[in-house]
């Protein structure tokens, strides 16, 4: 059998064929990649069904001799071929065909055909069946025929040959020592051979629902590789060095607590203490702070920053959007500047002399805290002494971006020289750090208002410590969620009119900025014009991502200051916007939004003492996914339950932002259905890493290759 994947060296100067390019695009680069490229479904070519015995609507394989072959021009050019066996006749209809196919199906030729049997005007027929020229002695297939995931330019026949060849060459030897794999599961080689060539009488249901022991073996191997990768990352982090950050007695953190206009909740106090304990250790903290919308994560981050700055180090806080970063900036200035902390502001919109002044303040250490977007970690930004980085809404950066953030932060800290004349934010010399900055990594605190379901925490976030704020501050009003079809749009506008006349404020969220020919959706500019006409005497604002930063800031300032009653916006207001007087949120075309995004949007209201309402307007007909999302929103305000349902609907890859990385992190295992296998893999990983480190390394390389890096993000 010809080799499926000639070596790179042998073909370095040869142009790639279309099938090889398609395989490269699918990531089928190694023999093991092809061996692990499993069928989507199977076709049964192991038996022949007599034409008279075939049932309409079934996909069957028949065999017979061509008794008639002609081209018909009725309506459109068609090739009609009639075959017969001893039981009856069958018409084959081809709407697209080549002359070579017509020759292959000449009168007297014996054909084996497979397709869906239909009842036609001229009798039973198949449209575009799979055909094969045979004779009376051509053997039947001995196993089910696999149908693989493919793409344009990659025929199934080519892919089958490539996989068949790779199965023989791929290194499928057992890497795992005895008693590692559950005893009822087959070897990896046997499992793969079975799944690529299942015998004809295997129950198809066990193959399609992935419950067959062969599938279970692959899932266990994949989960074990994933757990090994996470555990190895966690252990490597334990050997890294970071500044041990301890605040002073009666220092900046205590002063901040006295200065705040509110009391911390018990949950906020608990997680702030967990973070402070991590910061005091000489290993870098990698902690995820999760809490529902409005649970008070920003003040916990401020307390962590206070500990860092109290120890004489700088802190950076990054957010995915400028609006969210500005919300943090305003809060932190209000809380920290009265205590002597200088806060720098760095985003893409900060230009010229103002930007250079900020860069100088960061480089000299004069700026104790730096707030902004990803501009905070650009190459031109050099910290004097970076000790803590806080990344808000970390999942919105995407997995690949989060990896880049970690590496850049480490590079920033490593490149920083010893502080020159840096003063303590409260005055006086900076306390001596536990070690020089060179070679030290900053502590990392990631925050998310999208709670991580337990199964994800055990897998993709296994190398992180997780802190959870599981209560909301007192005084938050309940949010009632109502779901309406767009036929009730006029009634919703009437409710808006009532709300603004009572002095309340309203958000109206649209998915598009301007009219799109591709999507028939109401857009923000049209809606702004409509609401302005419907609400004379009341200011209606417009906010979207294409506006200049200064214009966006001016609109938000008017809305925050209650000079504007209605704000029509795109999802730029999804996170971070805090206007307690806003009590009504309308999300148009809600069926187009993700579940976690809808929950985030809903969190923009309910921030004051007045009961709030979130209206989800949809345009029918709804897909099953759309129905599930809107049903979940109407049934619960609990962010953890929303996250669980979102995981069910979207799957872990999209939930985490993995699609942005181009890496599919789990191909076979399902975190919900395969929880018992995950538990076994989780228990086995430490023993394998301790007792058989080389086997563990090869297991991770076989299953993850370069994707192991994405699990660190």
C-alpha positions as CSV (number, residue, x, y, z in Angstrom):
1,X,0.0,0.0,0.0
2,X,1.4,3.4,-0.9
3,X,2.6,5.6,2.0
4,X,0.0,8.1,3.1
5,X,2.4,10.8,4.4
6,X,5.8,10.9,2.7
7,X,8.5,12.3,4.9
8,X,8.9,16.1,5.0
9,X,12.6,15.8,3.9
10,X,11.7,13.7,0.9
11,X,9.1,16.3,-0.3
12,X,10.7,19.5,0.9
13,X,10.8,20.9,-2.6
14,X,7.7,19.2,-4.0
15,X,4.4,21.1,-4.3
16,X,1.7,19.6,-2.2
17,X,-1.4,18.1,-3.8
18,X,-4.8,19.4,-2.9
19,X,-5.6,16.4,-0.6
20,X,-2.3,16.9,1.3
21,X,-3.0,20.6,1.7
22,X,-6.5,19.7,3.1
23,X,-5.0,17.2,5.5
24,X,-2.5,19.7,6.7
25,X,-5.3,22.2,7.3
26,X,-7.1,19.5,9.4
27,X,-3.9,19.0,11.5
28,X,-3.2,15.5,10.1
29,X,0.5,15.9,10.0
30,X,1.8,12.8,11.8
31,X,1.0,9.1,11.5
32,X,-0.5,9.3,15.0
33,X,-2.7,12.2,14.0
34,X,-4.2,10.1,11.2
35,X,-4.6,7.1,13.4
36,X,-6.5,9.2,15.9
37,X,-8.7,10.8,13.2
38,X,-11.8,8.7,13.9
39,X,-14.9,8.1,11.8
40,X,-18.0,10.4,12.1
41,X,-20.2,7.4,11.1
42,X,-20.1,4.1,9.3
43,X,-21.7,2.6,6.1
44,X,-22.6,-1.1,6.0
45,X,-21.1,-2.5,2.8
46,X,-20.8,-6.0,4.2
47,X,-24.1,-7.3,2.8
48,X,-26.3,-7.2,-0.4
49,X,-30.0,-6.4,-0.1
50,X,-32.2,-7.9,-2.9
51,X,-33.9,-5.0,-4.8
52,X,-37.4,-6.3,-4.0
53,X,-36.6,-6.6,-0.3
54,X,-35.3,-3.1,0.1
55,X,-37.6,-0.6,1.9
56,X,-38.2,3.0,0.9
57,X,-36.3,5.5,3.1
58,X,-33.6,3.0,4.0
59,X,-30.0,3.2,2.9
60,X,-29.1,-0.1,1.4
61,X,-26.6,-1.8,-0.9
62,X,-27.9,-3.6,-3.9
63,X,-26.2,-5.4,-6.8
64,X,-27.4,-6.0,-10.4
65,X,-26.7,-5.9,-14.1
66,X,-27.2,-2.7,-16.2
67,X,-30.1,-3.3,-18.6
68,X,-30.5,0.3,-19.7
69,X,-28.4,3.4,-19.7
70,X,-29.5,6.7,-21.3
71,X,-29.3,10.5,-21.1
72,X,-32.6,12.3,-20.7
73,X,-33.1,16.0,-21.4
74,X,-36.4,16.4,-19.7
75,X,-36.1,19.6,-17.6
76,X,-32.4,19.2,-17.1
77,X,-29.8,16.8,-18.5
78,X,-29.8,13.5,-16.5
79,X,-28.2,10.1,-16.7
80,X,-30.6,7.3,-16.0
81,X,-29.3,3.8,-15.4
82,X,-31.5,0.8,-14.8
83,X,-30.2,-2.3,-13.1
84,X,-31.9,-5.6,-12.2
85,X,-31.3,-8.6,-10.1
86,X,-33.3,-11.8,-9.8
87,X,-36.0,-10.0,-7.7
88,X,-36.6,-6.8,-9.6
89,X,-35.4,-3.5,-11.2
90,X,-33.9,-0.3,-9.7
91,X,-33.4,3.1,-11.4
92,X,-30.3,5.1,-10.7
93,X,-30.6,8.8,-11.4
94,X,-27.6,11.1,-11.8
95,X,-28.1,14.9,-12.1
96,X,-24.4,15.6,-12.4
97,X,-22.1,13.2,-14.2
98,X,-19.0,12.8,-16.3
99,X,-18.7,10.8,-19.6
100,X,-16.4,8.4,-17.8
101,X,-19.2,7.5,-15.4
102,X,-21.5,6.9,-18.2
103,X,-19.0,4.4,-19.7
104,X,-18.6,2.7,-16.3
105,X,-22.3,2.1,-16.2
106,X,-22.7,0.7,-19.8
107,X,-25.3,-1.9,-20.6
108,X,-24.2,-5.4,-19.4
109,X,-21.9,-4.1,-16.6
110,X,-22.5,-5.4,-13.1
111,X,-22.8,-2.7,-10.5
112,X,-22.8,-2.6,-6.7
113,X,-24.7,0.5,-5.6
114,X,-25.4,2.0,-2.2
115,X,-27.8,4.8,-1.4
116,X,-31.2,5.8,-0.1
117,X,-34.1,4.0,-1.7
118,X,-36.9,6.3,-2.9
119,X,-40.3,5.8,-4.5
120,X,-40.3,7.6,-7.9
121,X,-42.8,8.1,-10.7
122,X,-41.0,5.4,-12.8
123,X,-40.7,3.0,-9.8
124,X,-38.0,2.6,-7.2
125,X,-34.9,4.7,-7.6
126,X,-31.7,6.0,-6.0
127,X,-30.4,9.5,-6.7
128,X,-26.6,9.7,-6.9
129,X,-25.8,6.4,-5.2
130,X,-22.2,5.3,-4.5
131,X,-21.3,2.9,-7.4
132,X,-18.7,0.2,-7.9
133,X,-18.1,-1.9,-11.0
134,X,-17.9,-5.5,-9.9
135,X,-18.2,-9.1,-11.1
136,X,-19.9,-12.1,-9.6
137,X,-16.7,-12.9,-7.6
138,X,-16.0,-9.5,-6.1
139,X,-15.9,-10.0,-2.3
140,X,-17.9,-7.9,0.1
141,X,-16.3,-5.7,2.7
142,X,-15.5,-7.6,5.9
143,X,-16.1,-4.6,8.2
144,X,-18.2,-1.4,8.3
145,X,-16.9,1.3,6.0
146,X,-15.8,4.4,7.9
147,X,-16.8,7.9,6.9
148,X,-14.3,10.4,8.2
149,X,-14.4,14.1,9.0
150,X,-13.0,15.7,5.8
151,X,-13.0,19.0,3.9
152,X,-13.1,20.3,0.4
153,X,-10.4,18.7,-1.8
154,X,-10.0,15.6,0.5
155,X,-11.9,12.6,-0.9
156,X,-12.9,9.8,1.5
157,X,-11.0,7.3,-0.7
158,X,-7.8,9.2,-0.3
159,X,-8.3,9.7,3.4
160,X,-9.1,6.0,4.0
161,X,-5.9,4.9,2.3
162,X,-3.9,7.5,4.2
163,X,-5.4,6.4,7.5
164,X,-4.9,2.7,6.7
165,X,-1.2,3.2,5.9
166,X,-0.7,5.4,9.0
167,X,-2.3,2.8,11.3
168,X,0.4,0.4,10.3
169,X,3.2,2.9,10.8
170,X,2.0,4.9,13.8
171,X,3.7,4.3,17.2
172,X,0.8,2.7,19.0
173,X,2.8,0.6,21.5
174,X,1.6,0.6,25.0
175,X,3.2,3.6,26.9
176,X,1.3,3.1,30.1
177,X,2.6,0.6,32.8
178,X,0.4,-2.3,34.0
179,X,-2.6,-1.4,36.2
180,X,-2.8,2.1,34.8
181,X,-5.6,1.6,32.4
182,X,-9.0,0.2,33.8
183,X,-8.9,-3.5,33.3
184,X,-12.0,-3.8,31.1
185,X,-10.6,-1.7,28.4
186,X,-8.7,-3.0,25.3
187,X,-5.2,-1.9,24.3
188,X,-4.8,1.3,22.3
189,X,-3.9,-0.5,19.1
190,X,-6.8,-2.9,19.4
191,X,-9.2,0.0,20.2
192,X,-8.1,2.0,17.1
193,X,-8.2,-1.0,14.8
194,X,-11.7,-1.8,16.0
195,X,-13.0,1.8,15.5
196,X,-11.5,2.1,12.1
197,X,-12.7,-1.4,11.0
198,X,-15.7,-2.4,13.2
199,X,-17.1,-5.8,12.5
200,X,-20.5,-5.9,10.7
201,X,-22.6,-7.0,13.7
202,X,-21.3,-4.6,16.3
203,X,-24.3,-2.5,17.7
204,X,-24.0,0.8,15.9
205,X,-25.5,2.7,18.8
206,X,-22.4,1.9,21.0
207,X,-20.2,3.4,18.3
208,X,-22.3,6.5,17.7
209,X,-22.8,7.3,21.4
210,X,-19.1,6.5,22.1
211,X,-20.0,4.1,24.9
212,X,-18.1,1.1,23.4
213,X,-15.0,0.0,25.4
214,X,-12.8,1.0,22.4
215,X,-14.1,4.5,22.7
216,X,-13.7,4.5,26.4
217,X,-10.0,3.5,26.0
218,X,-9.4,6.5,23.8
219,X,-11.2,8.9,26.2
220,X,-9.3,7.6,29.2
221,X,-5.9,8.1,27.4
222,X,-6.9,11.6,26.3
223,X,-8.1,12.6,29.8
224,X,-4.9,11.1,31.3
225,X,-2.7,13.1,29.0
226,X,-4.6,16.3,29.8
227,X,-4.3,15.7,33.6
228,X,-0.6,14.9,33.2
229,X,0.0,18.1,31.3
230,X,-1.9,20.2,34.0
231,X,-0.1,18.5,36.9
232,X,3.3,18.9,35.3
233,X,2.5,22.6,34.7
234,X,1.5,23.0,38.3
235,X,4.7,21.3,39.6
236,X,6.9,23.4,37.3
237,X,5.3,26.6,38.7
238,X,6.2,25.4,42.2
239,X,9.9,25.7,41.2
240,X,9.5,29.3,39.8
241,X,10.4,32.2,42.0
242,X,8.3,35.3,42.7
243,X,8.6,38.2,45.1
244,X,7.1,37.4,48.5
245,X,4.6,40.3,48.9
246,X,3.5,41.1,52.5
247,X,1.7,44.3,53.5
248,X,2.8,46.3,56.5
249,X,0.9,46.4,59.7
250,X,-1.6,49.3,59.5
251,X,-0.4,49.6,55.9
252,X,-2.1,50.4,52.6
253,X,-4.6,47.5,52.7
254,X,-5.9,48.4,56.2
255,X,-6.2,52.1,55.2
256,X,-8.1,51.1,52.0
257,X,-10.6,49.0,54.1
258,X,-11.2,52.0,56.4
259,X,-11.6,54.3,53.3
260,X,-14.1,52.2,51.4
261,X,-17.7,53.5,51.6
262,X,-19.0,49.9,52.2
263,X,-18.3,46.8,54.2
264,X,-16.9,43.7,52.6
265,X,-19.0,40.6,52.4
266,X,-17.9,37.5,54.2
267,X,-17.1,36.0,50.8
268,X,-15.0,39.0,49.8
269,X,-13.0,38.8,53.1
270,X,-12.4,35.1,52.6
271,X,-11.0,35.3,49.1
272,X,-9.0,38.5,49.9
273,X,-7.3,36.5,52.6
274,X,-6.7,33.5,50.2
275,X,-5.0,35.9,47.8
276,X,-2.9,37.6,50.5
277,X,-1.6,34.2,51.6
278,X,-0.6,33.4,48.0
279,X,1.1,36.7,47.6
280,X,3.2,36.1,50.7
281,X,4.8,33.0,49.2
282,X,8.0,33.1,47.1
283,X,6.3,31.2,44.3
284,X,4.1,32.9,41.7
285,X,0.4,32.9,42.5
286,X,-1.7,31.6,39.6
287,X,-5.2,32.1,41.0
288,X,-8.6,32.5,39.3
289,X,-11.0,34.8,41.1
290,X,-14.5,34.0,40.0
291,X,-17.8,35.5,41.1
292,X,-21.2,36.3,39.6
293,X,-21.9,39.6,38.0
294,X,-21.8,42.4,40.7
295,X,-20.3,40.2,43.4
296,X,-17.5,42.7,44.0
297,X,-14.4,41.3,42.4
298,X,-12.8,44.8,41.7
299,X,-12.5,45.6,45.4
300,X,-10.8,42.3,46.0
301,X,-8.4,43.1,43.2
302,X,-7.8,46.5,44.8
303,X,-6.9,44.8,48.1
304,X,-4.5,42.5,46.4
305,X,-2.9,45.5,44.6
306,X,-2.6,47.2,48.0
307,X,-0.6,44.3,49.4
308,X,1.7,44.4,46.4
309,X,2.2,48.1,46.5
310,X,2.7,48.0,50.3
311,X,5.6,45.7,49.7
312,X,7.2,48.2,47.3
313,X,6.2,46.5,44.0
314,X,4.1,47.7,41.1
315,X,0.7,46.2,40.0
316,X,-0.8,46.0,36.6
317,X,-4.5,45.6,35.9
318,X,-5.7,44.7,32.4
319,X,-9.2,44.4,30.9
320,X,-10.3,43.2,27.4
321,X,-12.1,46.5,26.5
322,X,-11.4,50.2,27.1
323,X,-14.8,50.7,28.6
324,X,-14.2,48.0,31.2
325,X,-10.7,49.2,31.9
326,X,-12.0,52.8,32.4
327,X,-14.6,51.6,34.9
328,X,-11.8,49.9,36.9
329,X,-9.7,53.1,36.5
330,X,-12.3,55.4,38.0
331,X,-13.0,53.1,40.9
332,X,-9.4,52.5,41.7
333,X,-8.6,56.3,41.5
334,X,-11.5,57.0,43.9
335,X,-10.3,54.4,46.4
336,X,-6.5,54.6,46.1
337,X,-5.4,58.1,45.1
338,X,-6.5,59.7,48.4
339,X,-4.1,57.2,50.0
340,X,-1.1,58.4,48.0
341,X,-1.2,55.9,45.2
342,X,-0.4,57.1,41.7
343,X,-2.4,55.3,39.1
344,X,-1.3,55.3,35.4
345,X,-3.7,54.8,32.5
346,X,-2.6,53.0,29.4
347,X,-4.8,52.1,26.4
348,X,-4.4,52.2,22.6
349,X,-6.2,55.6,22.6
350,X,-3.6,57.3,24.9
351,X,-1.2,59.0,22.5
352,X,1.7,61.4,22.2
353,X,3.0,63.3,25.2
354,X,0.4,61.9,27.5
355,X,1.4,58.4,26.7
356,X,5.1,59.1,27.1
357,X,4.4,60.7,30.5
358,X,2.6,57.5,31.5
359,X,5.4,55.3,30.1
360,X,8.0,57.3,32.1
361,X,6.0,57.0,35.3
362,X,5.8,53.2,34.9
363,X,9.4,52.8,34.0
364,X,10.6,54.9,36.9
365,X,8.3,53.2,39.4
366,X,6.5,56.5,40.1
367,X,3.3,54.9,39.0
368,X,2.4,52.2,41.6
369,X,-0.6,50.9,39.7
370,X,-1.1,50.7,35.9
371,X,-4.6,50.2,34.5
372,X,-5.5,49.6,30.9
373,X,-6.1,47.2,28.1
374,X,-3.5,44.8,26.5
375,X,-1.5,48.0,25.8
376,X,-0.2,47.5,29.4
377,X,2.1,44.7,28.2
378,X,3.3,46.1,24.9
379,X,7.0,46.0,24.3
380,X,7.5,49.8,24.9
381,X,6.0,49.5,28.4
382,X,8.7,48.7,30.9
383,X,8.0,48.3,34.6
384,X,10.5,49.2,37.3
385,X,9.3,46.4,39.5
386,X,6.2,44.4,38.5
387,X,5.0,42.2,41.3
388,X,1.3,41.4,40.5
389,X,-0.7,41.3,37.3
390,X,-4.5,41.2,37.4
391,X,-6.4,40.2,34.2
392,X,-10.1,40.8,34.3
393,X,-12.5,38.8,32.2
394,X,-9.6,36.6,31.3
395,X,-11.6,34.2,29.1
396,X,-12.4,37.1,26.7
397,X,-8.8,37.4,25.7
398,X,-8.9,33.9,24.1
399,X,-6.5,31.1,25.0
400,X,-3.7,32.0,22.7
401,X,-3.8,35.7,23.9
402,X,-3.8,34.6,27.5
403,X,-0.6,32.5,26.8
404,X,1.0,35.6,25.2
405,X,0.0,37.7,28.2
406,X,1.6,35.3,30.7
407,X,4.8,35.1,28.7
408,X,5.0,38.9,28.2
409,X,4.4,39.5,31.9
410,X,7.2,37.1,32.8
411,X,9.5,38.8,30.3
412,X,8.6,42.2,31.7
413,X,9.5,41.1,35.2
414,X,12.7,39.4,34.0
415,X,13.8,42.5,32.1
416,X,13.2,44.9,34.9
417,X,16.2,46.2,36.7
418,X,16.4,46.9,40.5
419,X,14.3,49.9,41.5
420,X,16.1,53.2,41.5
421,X,14.8,55.6,44.2
422,X,11.3,54.0,44.2
423,X,9.4,55.4,47.2
424,X,6.7,53.6,49.2
425,X,3.3,54.8,48.1
426,X,2.7,56.0,51.6
427,X,6.0,57.8,51.7
428,X,9.4,56.8,52.8
429,X,11.8,54.2,51.2
430,X,10.4,51.1,49.7
431,X,10.8,48.0,51.9
432,X,13.5,45.6,50.7
433,X,12.1,42.9,48.5
434,X,12.9,39.2,49.2
435,X,15.0,39.0,46.1
436,X,16.1,41.0,43.1
437,X,13.6,41.4,40.2
438,X,15.7,39.6,37.7
439,X,14.4,36.0,37.2
440,X,11.3,36.6,39.3
441,X,7.8,36.1,37.8
442,X,5.0,38.4,38.8
443,X,2.0,36.9,40.7
444,X,-1.0,36.4,38.4
445,X,-4.6,37.0,39.4
446,X,-7.3,36.2,36.8
447,X,-10.9,37.3,37.3
448,X,-14.0,36.1,35.6
449,X,-17.7,36.9,36.0
450,X,-18.4,33.6,34.1
451,X,-18.2,31.0,36.8
452,X,-16.3,27.9,35.9
453,X,-18.2,24.6,36.3
454,X,-16.6,22.0,38.5
455,X,-15.8,19.7,35.6
456,X,-13.9,22.5,33.8
457,X,-12.1,23.4,37.0
458,X,-10.9,19.8,37.3
459,X,-9.6,19.8,33.7
460,X,-8.7,23.0,31.9
461,X,-8.1,25.0,35.1
462,X,-6.5,22.2,37.1
463,X,-3.2,24.1,37.4
464,X,-4.9,27.1,38.9
465,X,-6.1,27.8,42.4
466,X,-9.7,29.0,42.4
467,X,-11.3,31.5,44.7
468,X,-15.0,32.0,44.5
469,X,-17.1,35.0,45.7
470,X,-20.4,33.1,46.3
471,X,-22.6,36.0,47.7
472,X,-23.7,39.3,46.4
473,X,-23.3,42.6,48.4
474,X,-26.4,43.6,50.3
475,X,-28.8,46.1,48.7
476,X,-28.8,44.5,45.2
477,X,-32.3,44.4,43.8
478,X,-33.7,41.2,42.2
479,X,-33.8,41.1,38.3
480,X,-36.9,39.7,36.7
481,X,-36.2,38.3,33.2
482,X,-39.0,38.3,30.6
483,X,-38.9,36.8,27.1
484,X,-41.0,38.3,24.3
485,X,-41.3,37.8,20.6
486,X,-40.6,40.9,18.5
487,X,-44.3,41.3,17.9
488,X,-44.5,42.9,21.3
489,X,-41.8,45.5,20.5
490,X,-44.4,48.4,20.8
491,X,-45.4,47.2,24.3
492,X,-41.7,47.2,25.3
493,X,-41.2,50.7,24.1
494,X,-44.3,51.8,26.1
495,X,-42.6,50.3,29.2
496,X,-39.5,52.2,28.4
497,X,-41.5,55.4,28.2
498,X,-43.0,54.7,31.7
499,X,-39.6,54.0,33.2
500,X,-38.0,57.2,32.0
501,X,-40.9,59.3,33.1
502,X,-40.4,57.8,36.6
503,X,-36.8,58.9,36.5
504,X,-35.3,55.5,35.7
505,X,-32.7,54.8,33.0
506,X,-32.7,52.1,30.3
507,X,-30.3,50.1,28.2
508,X,-31.3,48.8,24.8
509,X,-28.7,46.4,23.3
510,X,-28.5,45.5,19.6
511,X,-26.2,43.0,18.0
512,X,-25.1,45.2,15.0
513,X,-24.0,48.7,14.5
514,X,-25.3,49.4,11.0
515,X,-27.6,47.6,8.6
516,X,-26.3,44.3,7.3
517,X,-27.4,42.7,4.1
518,X,-26.3,39.3,5.4
519,X,-28.3,39.4,8.6
520,X,-31.8,40.9,8.9
521,X,-31.4,42.3,12.3
522,X,-32.5,45.6,13.8
523,X,-29.3,47.7,14.2
524,X,-28.2,50.1,16.8
525,X,-28.3,53.3,14.6
526,X,-31.9,52.5,13.4
527,X,-33.0,51.7,16.9
528,X,-31.4,54.9,18.3
529,X,-33.4,56.9,15.7
530,X,-36.6,55.0,16.5
531,X,-36.4,55.5,20.3
532,X,-35.4,59.2,19.9
533,X,-38.6,59.7,17.9
534,X,-40.7,57.7,20.4
535,X,-39.3,59.5,23.5
536,X,-39.4,63.3,22.8
537,X,-38.0,65.3,25.5
538,X,-35.7,62.5,26.8
539,X,-32.0,62.2,25.8
540,X,-31.3,58.9,23.9
541,X,-27.6,58.0,23.5
542,X,-25.8,55.7,21.1
543,X,-22.7,53.7,22.0
544,X,-20.7,51.3,19.9
545,X,-17.2,50.0,19.4
546,X,-16.4,52.1,16.2
547,X,-16.9,55.4,18.0
548,X,-13.7,57.4,18.9
549,X,-12.7,56.8,22.6
550,X,-13.3,60.4,23.6
551,X,-16.9,60.2,22.2
552,X,-17.5,56.9,23.9
553,X,-16.3,58.3,27.2
554,X,-18.5,61.4,26.8
555,X,-21.6,59.2,26.2
556,X,-20.9,57.0,29.2
557,X,-20.3,60.1,31.4
558,X,-23.7,61.5,30.4
559,X,-25.4,58.2,31.0
560,X,-23.6,57.6,34.3
561,X,-24.5,61.2,35.4
562,X,-28.2,60.6,34.6
563,X,-28.2,63.3,31.9
564,X,-29.2,60.6,29.4
565,X,-32.2,58.4,30.0
566,X,-31.8,55.7,27.4
567,X,-28.6,54.2,26.0
568,X,-28.7,52.2,22.8
569,X,-25.6,50.2,22.6
570,X,-23.9,47.1,21.2
571,X,-22.2,44.6,23.5
572,X,-19.5,47.1,24.4
573,X,-21.5,47.6,27.6
574,X,-21.4,43.8,28.4
575,X,-19.1,44.1,31.3
576,X,-17.9,46.7,33.7
577,X,-20.6,49.4,33.3
578,X,-22.1,50.3,36.6
579,X,-25.1,52.7,36.7
580,X,-27.3,52.0,39.8
581,X,-30.2,54.1,38.4
582,X,-30.6,51.8,35.3
583,X,-33.4,49.4,36.0
584,X,-34.5,48.2,32.6
585,X,-32.5,46.3,30.1
586,X,-33.8,45.3,26.6
587,X,-31.7,42.9,24.5
588,X,-32.9,42.8,20.9
589,X,-32.4,39.6,18.9
590,X,-31.5,37.9,22.1
591,X,-31.5,34.5,20.3
592,X,-28.3,35.6,18.6
593,X,-26.3,36.0,21.9
594,X,-24.5,33.4,23.9
595,X,-25.9,32.4,27.3
596,X,-23.0,33.8,29.3
597,X,-23.1,37.0,27.3
598,X,-26.8,37.4,28.0
599,X,-26.1,36.9,31.7
600,X,-23.4,39.5,31.6
601,X,-25.7,42.0,29.9
602,X,-28.4,41.4,32.4
603,X,-25.9,42.2,35.1
604,X,-25.9,45.8,34.0
605,X,-29.2,46.4,35.8
606,X,-30.2,45.5,39.3
607,X,-27.3,47.5,40.8
608,X,-29.5,49.8,42.8
609,X,-32.4,49.5,45.3
610,X,-35.2,49.5,42.7
611,X,-36.5,46.1,41.3
612,X,-35.1,45.7,37.7
613,X,-36.3,44.0,34.6
614,X,-34.4,42.4,31.7
615,X,-36.4,41.9,28.5
616,X,-35.2,39.5,25.9
617,X,-36.7,40.2,22.5
618,X,-36.4,37.4,20.0
619,X,-37.2,36.8,16.3
620,X,-38.7,33.4,15.5
621,X,-38.5,30.7,14.6
622,X,-36.1,29.8,17.4
623,X,-33.5,27.0,17.0
624,X,-33.2,24.4,19.8
625,X,-30.1,26.2,21.0
626,X,-31.9,29.5,21.1
627,X,-34.8,28.1,23.0
628,X,-32.4,26.5,25.5
629,X,-30.6,29.8,26.1
630,X,-33.7,31.9,26.6
631,X,-35.3,29.2,28.8
632,X,-32.2,29.2,31.0
633,X,-32.2,33.0,31.3
634,X,-35.9,33.1,32.3
635,X,-35.5,30.3,34.9
636,X,-32.4,31.4,36.9
637,X,-30.3,34.4,37.9
638,X,-27.6,32.1,39.4
639,X,-24.4,32.6,37.4
640,X,-23.1,29.1,38.4
641,X,-26.2,27.5,37.0
642,X,-26.0,29.6,33.9
643,X,-22.4,28.5,33.4
644,X,-23.4,24.9,33.8
645,X,-26.1,25.1,31.2
646,X,-23.8,27.1,28.9
647,X,-21.2,24.3,29.1
648,X,-24.0,21.8,28.2
649,X,-25.0,23.9,25.2
650,X,-21.6,25.1,23.8
651,X,-19.1,22.5,25.0
652,X,-15.9,23.2,26.8
653,X,-13.8,24.5,23.9
654,X,-16.0,27.4,23.0
655,X,-16.9,28.1,26.6
656,X,-13.2,28.7,27.3
657,X,-12.5,30.7,24.2
658,X,-10.4,27.8,22.8
659,X,-11.8,28.4,19.3
660,X,-9.8,31.6,19.2
661,X,-6.6,29.5,19.7
662,X,-7.4,27.1,16.8
663,X,-6.8,24.2,19.1
664,X,-9.4,21.7,20.0
665,X,-8.5,20.8,23.6
666,X,-10.6,17.6,24.0
667,X,-11.5,15.7,20.9
668,X,-13.1,12.5,22.3
669,X,-13.9,12.9,26.0
670,X,-17.1,14.6,27.2
671,X,-16.7,16.3,30.6
672,X,-20.3,15.6,31.6
673,X,-20.7,12.0,30.4
674,X,-17.2,10.8,31.2
675,X,-16.9,12.1,34.7
676,X,-16.0,8.6,36.1
677,X,-13.1,8.3,33.5
678,X,-12.0,11.8,34.4
679,X,-11.9,10.8,38.1
680,X,-9.8,7.8,37.3
681,X,-7.4,9.8,35.1
682,X,-7.1,12.5,37.8
683,X,-6.2,9.9,40.4
684,X,-3.7,8.1,38.2
685,X,-1.8,11.1,36.9
686,X,0.3,11.8,40.1
687,X,1.5,8.2,40.3
688,X,2.4,8.0,36.7
689,X,4.3,11.3,36.8
690,X,6.2,10.2,40.0
691,X,6.9,6.6,39.1
692,X,7.1,6.6,35.3
693,X,8.0,10.2,34.2
694,X,9.2,9.1,30.7
695,X,6.0,7.3,30.0
696,X,4.1,10.4,31.2
697,X,6.1,12.6,28.9
698,X,5.5,10.4,25.9
699,X,1.7,10.1,26.7
700,X,1.4,13.9,26.7
701,X,3.4,14.2,23.5
702,X,1.3,11.5,21.7
703,X,-2.1,13.1,22.6
704,X,-1.4,16.8,22.9
705,X,1.7,17.6,20.9
706,X,2.0,21.4,20.9
707,X,-1.5,21.9,22.3
708,X,-0.2,21.2,25.8
709,X,0.8,24.9,26.0
710,X,-2.9,26.0,25.6
711,X,-3.8,24.1,28.8
712,X,-1.5,26.6,30.7
713,X,-3.7,29.5,29.7
